[in-house]
């Protein structure tokens, strides 16, 4: 399956999910994350849910991170440069939905890529060796390429792995784990 085919298929699959299914599957994914050996670290990057695209509801993960007193990092996307700027999420952080439907911090305390120890990665599809398919703009590949090599990259998916994504390129950054409602994949 090519990235283009995977994008079309999984956008279609997500569009069929009900609000209740999204909530239930998101909660299962958050609970499965508790089984990973990642909870002794400090800086966790989390994407905020784009509801219009029926993404995983990351509020459950946000509550886990806050409950474990972790430093939570969220990003702001620049669609001119296709780069992201990362900010510490605090009680004072104002979140605003940008023109693309992405909830983002307005301003805040900036955090460098090199400080981030765990990244929860949004995706549309992934394969059995850890290749992921996103929306195709390259924001996360660019961001992940600037992180430390030890940074743990965890994909979150409503659906199981594809056998193989055929047109994977050298600039694509693969995952260390992908967590679904029913399974944890380790790559």
C-alpha positions in Angstrom: 0.0 0.0 0.0 1.3 3.5 -0.9 1.1 6.5 1.5 -1.5 8.1 -0.8 -3.7 4.9 -0.7 -3.2 4.6 3.1 -4.2 8.3 3.6 -7.4 7.8 1.6 -8.3 4.5 3.3 -7.7 5.6 6.8 -9.4 9.0 6.5 -12.4 7.1 5.2 -12.3 4.6 8.1 -12.0 7.4 10.6 -14.9 9.3 9.1 -17.1 6.4 9.9 -16.3 6.4 13.6 -19.0 7.7 16.0 -18.2 10.1 18.9 -18.8 7.3 21.3 -16.4 5.0 19.4 -13.7 7.7 19.4 -14.1 8.2 23.1 -14.0 4.5 23.9 -11.0 3.7 21.6 -9.1 6.8 22.9 -9.6 5.7 26.5 -8.3 2.2 25.7 -5.2 3.7 23.9 -4.5 5.9 27.0 -4.8 2.9 29.3 -2.5 0.8 27.1 0.1 3.5 27.2 0.4 2.8 31.0 2.1 -0.5 30.1 5.0 1.1 28.3 8.4 1.6 30.0 8.3 5.4 29.6 7.0 6.8 32.9 10.4 7.6 34.5 11.0 10.5 32.1 10.1 14.1 32.4 9.3 15.9 29.1 6.4 14.5 27.0 5.2 16.1 23.7 1.5 15.6 23.1 -0.6 16.7 20.1 -3.9 18.3 20.8 -6.9 16.7 19.0 -8.2 18.0 15.8 -11.8 17.1 16.4 -12.9 17.8 12.8 -10.6 15.1 11.5 -11.8 12.6 14.1 -8.4 12.2 15.7 -7.7 10.3 18.9 -9.0 12.3 21.9 -5.7 13.0 23.6 -7.4 14.5 26.7 -7.2 11.1 28.4 -3.4 11.1 27.9 -3.2 14.7 29.1 -4.9 13.7 32.3 -2.5 10.8 32.8 0.6 13.0 32.2 -0.8 15.7 34.6 -1.6 13.1 37.2 2.0 11.8 37.0 3.3 15.4 37.3 5.0 15.3 33.9 6.1 18.3 31.9 3.7 18.5 28.9 4.8 20.1 25.7 2.4 21.2 22.9 3.2 22.7 19.6 2.3 25.6 17.3 2.5 24.9 13.5 3.9 27.3 11.0 2.4 26.5 7.6 4.8 28.7 5.7 8.0 27.0 7.0 6.3 23.6 7.9 8.1 23.8 11.2 6.7 23.5 14.7 7.5 25.6 17.8 7.0 23.8 21.2 5.7 25.3 24.4 5.3 24.1 27.9 1.7 23.5 28.8 0.9 25.4 32.0 -2.3 26.6 33.8 -1.7 30.0 32.0 -1.3 28.6 28.5 -4.0 29.9 26.2 -5.1 27.5 23.5 -6.7 28.8 20.3 -7.8 26.8 17.2 -5.9 27.9 14.1 -7.5 28.2 10.6 -6.6 24.6 9.9 -8.6 23.4 13.0 -5.5 22.6 15.1 -5.7 23.6 18.8 -2.4 25.5 19.5 -0.8 27.5 22.3 -1.0 31.3 21.6 2.3 31.9 23.4 4.2 30.5 26.3 7.5 29.1 27.5 9.3 27.7 24.5 11.0 24.3 24.8 13.7 23.1 22.5 13.4 19.8 20.5 16.4 18.4 22.3 14.6 18.5 25.7 11.7 16.4 24.6 12.0 12.7 25.8 8.8 11.2 24.5 6.7 12.2 21.5 3.1 11.0 21.0 2.8 11.0 17.3 -0.4 11.5 15.3 -0.9 9.4 12.3 -3.4 8.0 9.8 -1.8 4.6 9.3 1.4 2.7 10.1 3.0 -0.6 9.1 4.4 -3.6 11.0 8.0 -2.2 11.0 7.2 1.2 12.4 6.7 3.4 9.3 3.9 5.9 9.7 1.7 7.8 7.4 0.6 11.3 8.5 -1.2 14.0 6.6 1.7 14.6 4.2 3.0 18.0 5.2 6.1 16.6 6.9 5.7 18.6 10.2 6.4 15.5 12.4 9.3 14.1 10.3 11.0 17.5 10.4 10.4 17.8 14.2 11.4 14.2 15.0 14.6 14.6 13.0 15.7 17.4 15.4 15.0 15.4 18.5 17.7 13.4 20.3 18.1 9.9 18.9 17.0 8.5 22.3 13.6 10.3 22.1 10.9 7.7 22.2 8.4 8.1 19.4 4.9 6.6 20.1 2.3 6.5 17.4 -1.4 6.4 18.4 -3.9 4.7 16.1 -7.5 3.6 16.2 -6.6 0.8 13.7 -4.2 -2.2 13.4 -0.9 -2.1 11.4 -0.8 -2.5 7.6 1.6 -5.1 6.4 3.9 -2.6 4.6 3.9 1.0 3.5 5.7 0.7 0.1 6.9 4.3 -0.6 8.7 5.0 2.6 11.5 7.5 2.1 14.8 8.2 3.9 13.4 11.5 5.4 10.5 9.6 7.1 11.1 9.0 10.8 9.9 5.6 12.1 8.2 4.9 15.4 9.5 3.0 18.4 6.0 2.0 19.4 2.5 2.3 18.1 -0.5 1.9 20.5 -4.0 0.9 19.4 -7.1 0.1 21.5 -6.2 -3.6 21.4 -2.5 -3.9 20.9 0.9 -2.4 21.5 3.4 -2.7 18.7 7.1 -2.4 19.5 9.5 -1.7 16.6 
